[in-house]
Every structure is written in structure tokens, then in C-alpha cells.
Amino acid sequence: MRPTLTTLKPELINRILNEAKRVMAEIGMEIRGSELKQRLLDHGIKTDASGRRFLFPEDVIDKALQDAPGSFSLFNRDGDVYTEIGGNNVHYVPASSGLKILDHRSGETRLADSNDYIEYARVCDGLEHIAYLATAFSTNKDIESQVSDAWRLYMTLTTSKKPVVSGAFSENGVPRMAEMLQMFRRDRADLIARPMSIFTVTATGNFRYGEDSCQNLLDCVEAGIPVEIVPVTLMGLIAPVTLVGALVFHCVDVLTGITMAQIIRPGAPVIFGGAPATFDMKAASSPMSAIESQHLNVAYVEIAKSLNLPTQAYMALSDGKFLDAQAGGETFSSALLAAIAGVNSVSGPGMLDFVLTFSLPKLVFDNEVCGQSLHFVREIEVLEDLPSDDLIHELINEDHLISSPHTLKHWPKELYLTDPVIDRLNRENWEQAGSTDLYQRACDEVEQRLNSYVPIETEPEIDQAMRALVIDGLVSQATLPELPAASAPSGHKAAGRRGRAGRRRSIS
């Protein structure tokens, strides 16, 4: 068996689900997308007296939950099975929605460009404990906003063959991106059979799905792209401050998305997700790393598992502004909670500052955090250690077990050995190695991984066709940004301790 986490009694789960279904049937959800509204009307879903809110009967919800698959496979760019999303399989994935990057060379927090994104994708491609990529941050500094979603996807697909979590920025963004994905499959049916991406659909909140979310959901389901329904449940602001009340609101948003997806195409893979936060009454901010946010995460994941649905959560991240003690504490605590809870897709590594700022040093640090968390939830087995008489006698005779056949056989699997970003040297050896602190070690690890990146090949015709799709959407920009060569930039050295101190002054 493996470690597990229980936060809700089964009878409370049932009460929460029953209340969510009652709200969906009696109060309903405002659906603002015209095409999706028509699909719902054609399916026989009625509205309230205003004609704006759709009322979902319990039998329709239950039928959707029966149709939604309990798990699904993700495939890589080549079409090979990559992993299974479901059960207690845990995958850590960089968080999405970043608007800025914390430049580890200059110490500046700034808008990101395409060079930043390519470096991120190259580093992430080689991280052992980050399962697959996400289109983690925007590059609006050098690409028009209406095509920046497709441009990020293009850069990801030409840098890594791993699956990717992505999403569209506008009502009409999915078709262009789906066409890109389909270029690596025979046809649309093959993309449906062998999905290589998960797209995020954000429930708007206030019992409403906006135009963008409605059209994105419809386009994704029809294109065969699995979707994760991700409400931003703000406890104390647009959701109850209490856990049970917030869970009801959260479940209404997600169950509505799941129900609509199954109405569009029964059997479409949908993930029960979320990005909850609290409203800090003193700071007037929305911390996603607050302990109440993490409690809500693991509780709704438990509800989703009771329904046999795949799960996603924004965890393994920090609201801090720098890779410091706060970032380490918030990231490790929520990463470990996510692993024990069995969250299938954990969105968070690399992210700081309320998911606004991405950091490559934090990403490589988080890779170690995720590795240790995954190590903790391995299946617990008897490994020639019950009964323990032989080991006891050996210890008594030898005074140690370091050269024991049992130790030599099992330590490579049983003991997790970290990368140098985590300090495990004694003080004397640490001083001889340069007395580097965590941030310096993480910066050095970023540069080392950039230097060791091995580029992948993309057929020139496909590359050209994807670029043409992006160019087609440009309005005033004449050309696409020039992307860096496959080798790491020369002459760049990670900022040292002096640069780090300067960063702290500029942030404060």
C-alpha cells in the first residue's frame, strides 16, 4: 500500500455533492457562450425564467458522471503512450498563467520574451520529476497577444516531445492550437485516440461560464483534447469562507463543466480541477499557498476520487517573491500533500507571486521537492527485512550495515539522492566547495541543464505549417520572434550572492 490522505467522512462527501446537484438544478449556471447555449437547449436542458441560467437536472448530472472516464492515457509527440491520468498516479507539472519571469541572471522581474520561454522548455524537458510541460508563462513582450497562446504551444512542441498542459487566451484560440497538435497525428480521429495535451478551461466564478470558457470547452471536446475544469474558488470573496461552503461552490463549477463536456461528447476525458485561494483580509491579496487553500485542494480531490474522476490541483507553488524560506516551505508542504492525496496533475512547480511570476531556479529546486514527495508515496513493501534476525545479527557482529548485502542490494532504490541544488554536505566540505547558498546552487543547475539540452527534430514541413498558423493571426507584427540556437547562450553566468542581495533590495 501507499500513504493516503482522508479529510472528509463519506456522509459529508455525499451531503456536499447532493447540495451541489441541488444548486445546479434549482439555481443553475449562467452560460454566456452562444454556441454552447444552443447545444444545451438542443439537448433539452431548460433555463430559469430569465433565460440566462441553465438548470441541470440530477439525472443529467449523474449520466454525465457515468459517461466521464475514470482515467485516460496521455501520449507523447511521437504517438507513444506516455502516462496514465487517473487513480493515484501523481504528475507534477509547471504552473500556467505566469505574466512575468524572475531573470536569474540580472535579478530583474520583467515581462518574458520568447528566448525566456525556449530556455524554460529546454530546462523542463530534462527534469526527472516534472512529468510533462505546461505553457507556463506568456511572452507578450515580443508577440501579439491574440496569437501568444499558439506561439507558446509552437515553442513547446518544437523543444520537447513530452505532453503539455496548455489553453487558449481567447474565445477563438483553440482551433488554431488544435490544428497544430493534429499535425503530429494522422487526422482528428487519431488526435482523439492519442491525446498529447490537456487544456485548461476556467470556470468564471459567480455561477457563470463566460464566452471564452464556453467556446474553449466546446472546441476542446470536439477536437479530442482532454480538459481540466479549473475554478478559481476565492474563499471569503466569491465563495464561502468556510471549507464545506467553499467545496459546494467549487463542486457546482466543476460538475457543470463536466456535465456540459459529456453533453457535447459522451466519454470525453475531463479532469476535476481547481485553483483555489483565500482572500487575505489584512493584505487584500489572494494567496494560493494559504493552508486553507491547500485544505480545499485535497478535500475536493477526495470528492473527485469518490466519483472516480481524474484530478488536478494548483499546488507545489509559492506566493513568495523569491526562492527563499517561504517559497521552500509553501512549495514542499503542498507538494507533499498533493502526493499523499494522489492528485493526478499537480500544477505549480516554478511559480511564485500568486502564479504571476515564473522562476527557473525555483523550477529546478521544485524538481527536487517533487522527487522527494514522489519517493515518500511509493508502495510500502517487505524487502527481506521481516523477520529481521539476520540484520540484527549482522549489526551486532559488524557494528554497521553499510556493507551488508541487504544494504548494497536495496539502497539505490530505497535512498533518494538529491541533485547538488539540495545541500547535504557537512560544513567543512560545503565550505571547500565554495559555500554556495541555495539560490546560487539553483542558478548553477539551470545553466548546467541548459548546456546539456539535446534538441529534438521537427519535420520542416510541420514546422513551417505551425509557424504559418501563428503568422496568419498577426495583425500589426510583420514577423515572428527569432528563437535562440540550440546551444546555451555564451557569456552568461548565474548571478551570485551579491546579485541576490541586490534583488532583495529591488523587490522590497
GIGI-V220645 format. One record per backbone hydrogen bond with DSSP energy under -1.0 kcal/mol. CO is the residue of the C=O (numbers start at 1). NH is the residue of the N-H. If there is no record, write none. Layout:
# GIGI-V220645
CO|NH ; CO|NH
This chain:
# GIGI-V220645
1|380 ; 9|13 ; 10|14 ; 11|15 ; 12|16 ; 13|17 ; 14|18 ; 15|19 ; 16|20 ; 17|21 ; 18|22 ; 19|23 ; 20|24 ; 21|25 ; 22|26 ; 23|27 ; 23|28 ; 24|56 ; 29|54 ; 30|209 ; 33|37 ; 34|38 ; 35|39 ; 36|40 ; 37|41 ; 38|42 ; 39|43 ; 40|45 ; 41|44 ; 46|55 ; 48|51 ; 52|31 ; 53|48 ; 54|29 ; 57|61 ; 58|62 ; 59|63 ; 60|64 ; 61|65 ; 62|66 ; 63|67 ; 64|68 ; 72|85 ; 74|82 ; 74|83 ; 76|79 ; 80|76 ; 83|74 ; 85|72 ; 86|89 ; 91|346 ; 92|131 ; 93|348 ; 98|138 ; 100|358 ; 101|110 ; 103|107 ; 104|495 ; 108|103 ; 110|101 ; 112|141 ; 113|117 ; 114|118 ; 115|119 ; 116|120 ; 117|121 ; 118|122 ; 119|123 ; 120|124 ; 121|125 ; 123|126 ; 124|127 ; 133|165 ; 134|136 ; 136|98 ; 139|142 ; 144|147 ; 147|151 ; 148|152 ; 149|153 ; 150|154 ; 151|155 ; 152|156 ; 153|157 ; 154|158 ; 156|159 ; 156|160 ; 161|77 ; 163|133 ; 164|198 ; 165|135 ; 166|200 ; 170|173 ; 173|177 ; 174|178 ; 175|179 ; 176|180 ; 177|181 ; 178|182 ; 181|184 ; 182|185 ; 187|191 ; 188|192 ; 189|193 ; 190|194 ; 195|75 ; 196|164 ; 198|166 ; 199|228 ; 201|230 ; 207|30 ; 209|32 ; 210|214 ; 211|215 ; 212|216 ; 213|217 ; 214|218 ; 215|219 ; 216|220 ; 217|221 ; 218|222 ; 219|223 ; 220|225 ; 226|199 ; 227|271 ; 228|201 ; 229|273 ; 231|233 ; 231|275 ; 233|277 ; 234|237 ; 234|238 ; 234|239 ; 235|279 ; 239|236 ; 242|246 ; 243|247 ; 244|248 ; 245|249 ; 246|250 ; 247|251 ; 248|252 ; 249|253 ; 250|254 ; 251|255 ; 252|256 ; 253|257 ; 254|258 ; 255|259 ; 256|260 ; 257|261 ; 258|262 ; 259|263 ; 260|264 ; 261|265 ; 265|268 ; 269|227 ; 271|229 ; 272|312 ; 274|314 ; 277|235 ; 280|284 ; 285|280 ; 287|278 ; 290|294 ; 291|295 ; 292|296 ; 293|297 ; 294|298 ; 295|299 ; 296|300 ; 297|301 ; 298|302 ; 299|303 ; 300|304 ; 301|305 ; 302|306 ; 304|309 ; 305|308 ; 310|272 ; 311|345 ; 313|315 ; 313|347 ; 320|353 ; 322|324 ; 324|328 ; 325|329 ; 326|330 ; 327|331 ; 328|332 ; 329|333 ; 330|334 ; 331|335 ; 332|336 ; 333|337 ; 334|338 ; 335|339 ; 336|340 ; 337|341 ; 338|343 ; 345|313 ; 346|93 ; 347|315 ; 348|351 ; 349|95 ; 350|359 ; 351|318 ; 352|356 ; 352|357 ; 353|356 ; 356|99 ; 356|100 ; 357|352 ; 358|102 ; 359|363 ; 360|364 ; 361|365 ; 362|366 ; 363|367 ; 365|369 ; 366|370 ; 367|371 ; 368|372 ; 369|373 ; 370|374 ; 371|375 ; 372|376 ; 373|377 ; 375|378 ; 388|392 ; 389|393 ; 390|394 ; 391|395 ; 392|396 ; 393|397 ; 394|398 ; 395|399 ; 401|404 ; 404|408 ; 405|409 ; 406|410 ; 407|411 ; 410|414 ; 411|415 ; 419|422 ; 426|430 ; 427|431 ; 428|432 ; 429|433 ; 430|435 ; 431|434 ; 437|441 ; 438|442 ; 439|443 ; 440|444 ; 441|445 ; 442|446 ; 443|447 ; 444|448 ; 445|449 ; 446|450 ; 447|451 ; 448|452 ; 459|463 ; 460|464 ; 461|465 ; 462|466 ; 463|467 ; 464|468 ; 465|469 ; 466|470 ; 467|471 ; 468|472 ; 470|473 ; 471|474 ; 496|500 ; 497|501 ; 498|502 ; 499|503 ; 500|504 ; 501|505 ; 502|506 ; 503|507 ; 504|508
